[in-house]
């Protein structure tokens, strides 16, 4: 019955379609192809914008998340796939832990450096996300549950939560009117001081207040949990002040004094590794060109059981490159092969590049530097900026080091498995660095992405469709008669198999039966 209905319908429909196509004018084809080109162009623009912002195709994302379940895709919640879903959960937890944001050990002074940049360029070097993380750090390190017992500390507890910089500064002055408050001096040194000299004076005042509070809380720390929390807070304040004073000395050219202060601080508080003071020490020792002491620090902190950083890996590479870079020649190395020392240097560079592949472009000045953020993501673009901002001068000072880096760094990517299912010397490169770096770095900076993402299929498809329909619209407008002939020939060819089938059906069925079916 179905065949009896369909075949006569097609027999009647084909002549109607043919008649309709013959009545179409070239203007219709111009409008059709022009509209198709416009729509596909708009889709292309939207897809490109979405890909640049979120790193994925919108059409692909919608297809996977919405259409795939409707078409019979695998349900991740089914019992048969419980192992897969649990594995995905573990991998997602691992990626979250790998994308932990860290305080930048060499972060600049907000008033004396970041704000001066804003005054000169009119650009904001810090993002809201970065400053919000700093506010959380300040509340963690500089406040405790007993702050309400001291009026000045109670005021500062509210000040650290203020979003308005002027309100924070006013609260700090209000706290200082009551008593010498170390955290109030810290806030003024960080945000109100417009020069490093002013910041250093305020930190010295903070040091006096901080030491007296530390001595008092040290005597009472075993009297209860509240006193213990207060002593922990006072310890954090004192370490922070001494570290910033050492950084002031480094910025004002008193590098040896800064090194001494950092060494004393690390001896006095050896357990406070969360501040990463050894990275400040490494940078200061490199400025003094005291490479033996740099190697001694690396021997202690470049350990397999300790977390790595770009400073650790690239400083180790710099020391090994220093031994061979002044005489290194790629032509000579290709003829005679690499010596043992050169091989060690190349392997150190490969190790550093695998840990953070964004750094070489900044060291080789293939990308422009910006002011480093207050927080960094290890192995991310933010860490690369923070490292290169302070260490580029040290690489330039070692003769031939940048030349060796230029000749060898890209060889790292031939050693790393692709796709990045497993790492070579470190864990696989985390996939979440781009999203976190976009939050940490300002909008005017083009975030470095690794590995480079290939253009999604739908962007290529819409680009091809847009170009093809635009070309058809142009040709139809310029040569309407010729394109009309081509369009009719194309449609005739398209319907030729259907016409052939209908002719066969007519020849097989009796004419009387066909006539009756047509009437039905």
C-alpha positions in Angstrom: 0.0 0.0 0.0 2.9 2.3 0.8 4.5 1.8 -2.5 1.2 2.3 -4.2 0.9 5.7 -2.6 4.5 6.9 -2.9 5.2 6.0 -6.6 2.2 7.9 -8.0 3.0 10.8 -5.8 6.6 11.0 -7.1 5.2 10.6 -10.6 3.1 13.7 -10.1 5.7 15.7 -8.1 8.6 15.4 -10.5 7.0 17.3 -13.3 5.9 20.0 -10.8 9.4 20.4 -9.5 10.8 20.6 -13.0 8.3 23.2 -13.9 9.1 25.2 -10.8 12.8 25.1 -11.5 12.3 26.3 -15.0 10.4 29.3 -13.8 13.2 30.5 -11.4 15.1 33.6 -12.6 18.8 34.3 -12.0 17.8 36.9 -9.4 16.5 34.0 -7.2 19.9 32.2 -7.4 21.7 35.4 -6.5 19.5 36.0 -3.5 19.7 32.3 -2.4 23.5 32.1 -2.6 24.0 35.6 -1.1 21.7 34.8 1.8 23.5 31.5 2.4 26.9 33.3 2.3 25.7 35.9 4.8 24.3 33.4 7.3 27.4 31.1 7.1 29.6 34.2 7.5 27.8 35.2 10.7 28.1 31.7 12.0 31.8 31.7 11.2 32.3 35.0 13.0 30.5 33.8 16.1 32.4 30.4 16.0 35.7 32.2 15.8 34.9 34.6 18.6 33.7 31.7 20.8 36.8 29.7 20.0 39.2 32.6 20.9 37.3 33.2 24.2 36.6 29.7 25.4 39.0 27.5 23.4 36.3 25.2 21.9 33.7 25.2 19.1 30.1 26.2 20.2 28.5 23.9 17.6 30.7 21.0 18.7 30.0 21.7 22.4 26.2 21.8 21.8 26.4 18.6 19.7 28.3 16.7 22.3 26.3 17.9 25.4 22.8 17.9 23.9 22.5 16.1 20.6 24.7 13.1 21.5 22.4 11.8 24.3 19.4 12.1 22.0 21.2 10.1 19.2 22.0 7.3 21.6 25.3 8.4 23.0 26.9 6.8 26.0 25.4 7.8 29.3 28.1 8.5 31.8 25.8 7.8 34.7 25.0 4.2 33.6 26.3 1.5 35.9 28.3 -0.2 33.2 30.5 2.9 32.8 31.0 3.6 36.5 34.7 2.9 36.2 35.0 5.4 33.4 33.1 8.1 35.2 35.2 7.5 38.3 38.3 7.8 36.2 37.1 11.0 34.7 36.4 12.4 38.2 39.9 11.5 39.4 41.4 13.1 36.3 39.3 16.3 36.9 40.4 16.4 40.5 44.0 16.0 39.4 43.6 18.9 36.9 42.1 21.1 39.6 45.1 20.4 41.9 47.5 21.0 39.1 45.9 24.4 38.3 46.3 25.7 41.9 47.2 29.4 41.9 50.3 30.4 43.9 51.4 33.7 45.3 54.1 35.3 43.1 57.3 35.3 45.2 58.6 38.3 43.4 55.3 40.3 43.2 55.7 44.0 42.7 54.5 46.8 45.1 51.0 47.8 44.2 51.5 51.5 45.0 55.1 52.1 43.9 55.1 49.9 40.8 51.6 48.7 39.6 49.9 52.1 40.1 52.8 54.0 38.5 52.3 51.9 35.4 48.6 52.7 35.4 49.4 56.5 35.7 51.7 56.3 32.8 49.9 54.0 30.4 46.3 54.2 31.5 46.1 50.4 31.6 45.3 48.2 34.6 48.0 45.6 35.0 46.1 43.6 37.6 42.8 41.8 37.1 40.0 41.8 39.6 40.5 38.0 40.0 44.2 38.5 40.9 43.4 41.3 43.4 40.6 39.3 45.0 43.1 36.4 45.5 45.5 38.9 47.2 42.7 40.1 49.5 42.0 36.5 50.5 45.8 36.0 51.2 45.9 39.1 53.4 42.9 37.9 55.4 44.5 34.5 55.8 48.0 35.8 56.8 47.2 39.0 58.7 44.0 38.3 60.6 42.9 35.9 63.3 40.0 35.2 65.6 41.4 37.4 68.5 41.5 40.6 66.4 38.4 41.9 68.1 40.4 42.1 71.4 42.7 44.8 69.9 40.9 47.8 68.4 43.5 48.5 65.7 43.5 44.9 64.5 39.7 44.9 64.4 39.8 47.9 62.1 42.4 46.2 59.9 40.4 43.1 59.7 37.6 45.1 58.0 40.2 47.0 55.9 41.5 43.9 54.3 38.0 43.1 53.1 37.4 46.5 51.6 37.4 46.6 47.8 38.0 50.3 47.5 41.7 51.2 47.8 41.1 54.6 49.3 38.8 53.0 52.0 41.6 50.6 52.9 44.2 53.3 53.2 41.8 55.5 55.3 41.2 52.5 57.6 44.9 51.9 58.0 45.5 55.6 59.0 42.6 55.2 61.5 44.2 52.1 63.0 47.6 53.9 63.4 45.8 56.7 65.3 45.0 54.1 68.0 48.3 52.3 68.2 51.4 51.2 66.2 49.8 48.5 64.1 52.1 46.4 61.9 49.5 45.4 59.4 48.4 49.0 59.0 52.0 49.9 58.1 52.1 47.0 55.6 48.9 48.2 53.8 50.3 51.7 53.5 53.7 50.5 52.3 52.0 48.3 49.7 49.3 50.6 48.4 49.9 54.3 49.4 53.7 54.6 49.0 54.5 55.8 45.5 58.3 54.9 45.6 60.3 52.0 46.9 62.1 54.4 49.4 58.8 55.4 51.0 57.7 51.7 51.1 60.9 50.8 52.8 60.5 53.4 55.5 57.0 52.2 56.2 58.1 48.6 56.4 60.8 49.5 58.9 58.1 51.0 61.1 56.1 47.9 60.6 59.1 45.8 61.6 59.3 47.5 65.0 55.6 47.0 65.7 55.7 43.5 64.3 58.6 42.4 66.4 57.1 43.6 69.7 53.8 41.8 68.9 55.7 38.7 67.9 57.7 38.6 71.2 54.5 39.1 73.3 52.6 36.3 71.5 55.5 34.0 71.6 55.4 34.0 75.4 51.7 33.2 75.4 51.4 30.8 72.5 51.0 27.7 74.8 48.3 29.2 76.9 45.5 28.2 74.6 44.3 27.8 71.0 43.5 31.5 70.7 47.0 32.6 71.7 48.5 30.0 69.3 46.5 31.4 66.4 47.6 34.9 67.4 51.2 33.8 67.5 50.8 32.2 64.0 49.4 35.4 62.7 52.2 37.5 64.2 54.7 35.1 62.7 53.3 35.5 59.2 53.3 39.3 59.6 56.9 39.3 60.7 58.1 37.0 57.9 56.2 39.1 55.3 57.7 42.4 56.6 61.3 41.0 56.6 60.9 39.5 53.1 59.5 42.8 51.7 62.3 44.7 53.3 64.8 42.4 51.6 63.0 43.0 48.3 63.2 46.8 48.9 67.0 46.4 49.4 67.2 44.4 46.2 65.3 47.0 44.2 67.4 49.9 45.6 70.6 48.2 44.6 71.7 46.9 48.0 71.8 43.3 46.7 74.3 41.9 49.2 72.3 43.3 52.1 69.2 41.7 50.6 70.9 38.3 50.3 71.9 38.5 54.0 68.4 39.4 55.0 66.9 36.5 53.0 69.4 34.0 54.4 68.8 35.1 58.0 65.0 34.8 57.4 65.3 31.3 56.0 67.4 30.2 59.0 65.0 31.8 61.5 61.8 30.4 59.9 62.9 27.2 58.0 59.4 25.7 58.0 57.7 28.6 56.2 58.4 27.3 52.7 55.0 28.6 51.5 56.5 32.0 50.9 59.1 30.5 48.5 61.8 32.9 49.8 64.5 30.8 48.1 63.3 32.1 44.7 64.0 35.6 45.9 67.4 34.5 47.1 68.2 32.8 43.7 67.4 36.0 41.8 69.6 38.1 44.1 72.5 35.7 43.9 72.2 35.7 40.1 72.4 39.5 40.2 75.6 39.2 42.1 76.8 36.5 39.7 77.5 34.3 42.7 76.9 31.1 40.7 78.5 28.7 43.3 75.9 29.8 45.9 73.1 29.6 43.3 74.2 25.9 42.7 74.2 25.3 46.5 70.6 26.6 46.8 69.5 24.5 43.8 71.1 21.4 45.4 68.7 21.9 48.3 65.5 22.9 46.6 65.8 21.1 43.2 64.8 17.8 44.7 62.4 15.2 43.3 60.3 15.3 46.5 59.8 19.1 46.4 57.5 21.1 44.1 59.2 22.5 41.0 58.9 26.0 39.5 60.1 27.8 36.4 62.7 29.5 38.6 64.2 26.2 39.8 64.2 24.5 36.3 65.4 27.4 34.2 68.1 28.5 36.7 69.4 24.9 36.7 69.4 25.1 32.9 71.2 28.5 32.9 74.0 27.2 35.1 74.6 24.2 32.9 74.4 26.3 29.8 76.9 28.8 31.3 79.6 26.0 31.2 79.4 25.6 27.4 77.4 28.5 25.9 80.4 30.8 25.2 81.9 28.3 22.8 78.8 26.6 21.5 78.2 26.6 17.7 75.3 24.7 16.1 77.4 24.1 12.9 80.3 22.7 14.9 78.0 20.6 17.1 76.3 19.1 14.0 79.7 18.1 12.6 81.3 16.6 15.6 78.3 15.9 17.8 77.5 17.2 21.3 80.1 16.8 24.1 79.0 15.5 27.5 78.8 19.0 29.0 76.8 20.2 26.0 74.4 17.2 26.2 73.8 18.0 29.9 73.0 21.6 29.1 70.6 20.6 26.3 68.9 18.1 28.5 68.5 20.7 31.3 67.0 23.1 28.7 64.6 20.4 27.5 63.6 19.6 31.1 62.9 23.3 31.8 60.9 23.7 28.6 58.8 20.7 29.3 58.0 22.1 32.7 57.0 25.5 31.3 57.0 25.8 27.5 56.0 29.4 27.5 59.2 30.8 29.0 61.5 30.6 25.9 59.5 33.0 23.8 59.8 35.7 26.5 63.5 35.0 27.1 64.2 35.1 23.3 62.0 38.3 23.1 59.6 36.7 20.6 56.7 37.9 22.8 56.5 41.2 24.6 56.6 41.2 28.4 54.1 42.8 30.7 54.2 43.4 34.5 53.9 40.1 36.3 50.7 39.4 38.2 50.5 39.0 42.0 49.6 35.4 41.5 50.9 32.8 39.1 49.9 29.4 37.8 52.8 27.0 37.7 53.6 25.8 34.2 51.3 28.5 32.9 51.9 31.8 30.9 51.6 33.8 34.1 54.6 32.0 35.7 56.5 32.4 32.5 56.0 36.2 32.5 56.9 36.4 36.2 60.1 34.4 35.6 61.2 36.2 32.4 60.5 39.7 33.9 63.2 39.3 36.5 65.5 36.7 35.0 65.9 37.9 31.4 68.8 40.1 32.4 70.6 37.1 33.9 70.3 35.1 30.7 71.6 38.0 28.7 74.6 38.4 31.1 75.8 34.8 30.3 77.5 34.9 26.9 75.8 32.6 24.4 73.1 31.3 26.8 70.3 32.7 24.8 71.8 31.4 21.6 72.0 27.9 23.0 68.4 28.2 24.2 67.3 29.4 20.7 69.0 26.4 19.0 67.7 23.7 21.3 64.4 24.6 23.0 62.1 23.5 20.2 63.6 20.0 20.3 61.8 19.5 23.5 58.5 19.0 21.7 59.8 16.1 19.7 60.4 14.3 23.0 57.0 14.9 24.6 54.4 12.4 23.6 51.5 13.7 21.4 48.7 13.9 22.2 49.9 14.7 25.7 48.7 11.4 27.3 51.8 11.2 29.4 54.7 13.4 30.3 58.4 12.8 29.7 60.0 14.1 32.8 57.0 15.6 34.5 53.3 14.9 34.8 51.3 15.5 31.6 50.8 19.2 30.9 47.5 20.3 32.5 44.7 21.3 30.2 43.3 24.1 32.5 46.2 26.6 32.3 44.7 28.7 29.5 41.5 29.4 31.4 43.3 30.2 34.7 45.8 32.4 32.9 43.1 34.4 31.2 41.7 35.2 34.7 45.1 36.2 36.0 46.5 38.2 33.1 45.1 41.5 31.8 42.9 41.7 28.7 45.5 43.5 26.6 47.9 40.6 26.9 47.6 37.8 24.4 47.8 34.6 26.5 50.3 32.0 25.4 48.5 28.7 24.8 50.2 25.2 24.9 49.7 22.9 23.2 48.4 24.9 20.2 44.8 24.1 19.6 43.8 23.1 16.1 40.9 24.9 14.6 37.7 23.0 15.2 36.0 21.3 12.2 33.0 23.5 12.3 35.1 26.7 11.9 36.8 25.2 8.8 33.4 24.0 7.5 31.6 27.3 7.9 34.6 29.1 6.4 34.5 26.9 3.3 30.7 27.1 3.1 30.8 30.9 3.4 33.5 31.2 0.7 31.8 28.8 -1.7 28.4 30.5 -1.4 29.9 33.9 -1.7 31.7 32.8 -4.9 28.5 31.4 -6.3 26.6 34.6 -5.5 29.3 36.7 -7.3 29.3 34.4 -10.4 25.5 34.3 -10.6 25.4 38.1 -10.4 28.1 38.5 -13.1 27.0 35.7 -15.4 23.3 35.1 -14.7 22.4 33.2 -17.9 25.4 30.9 -17.8 25.0 30.2 -14.1 21.3 29.5 -14.7 22.2 26.8 -17.2 24.7 25.3 -14.8 22.1 25.3 -12.0 19.5 23.6 -14.2 22.1 21.1 -15.4 23.1 20.4 -11.8 19.6 19.9 -10.6 18.8 17.7 -13.6 21.8 15.5 -12.8 20.7 15.4 -9.2 17.2 14.1 -10.1 18.5 11.8 -12.9 18.6 8.7 -10.7 15.0 9.3 -9.5 13.8 9.8 -13.1 15.5 6.6 -14.1 13.8 4.7 -11.3 10.4 6.1 -12.3 10.9 5.1 -15.9 11.7 1.6 -14.9 8.6 1.5 -12.7 6.5 2.6 -15.6 7.9 0.0 -17.9 7.4 -2.8 -15.4 3.9 -2.1 -14.2 0.9 -2.5 -16.6 -0.4 0.8 -18.0 -3.9 0.1 -16.8 -2.7 -0.6 -13.2 -0.5 2.5 -13.3 -3.5 4.5 -14.5 -5.7 3.3 -11.6 -2.9 4.0 -9.1 -2.5 7.5 -10.5 -6.3 8.1 -10.1 -6.1 6.8 -6.5 
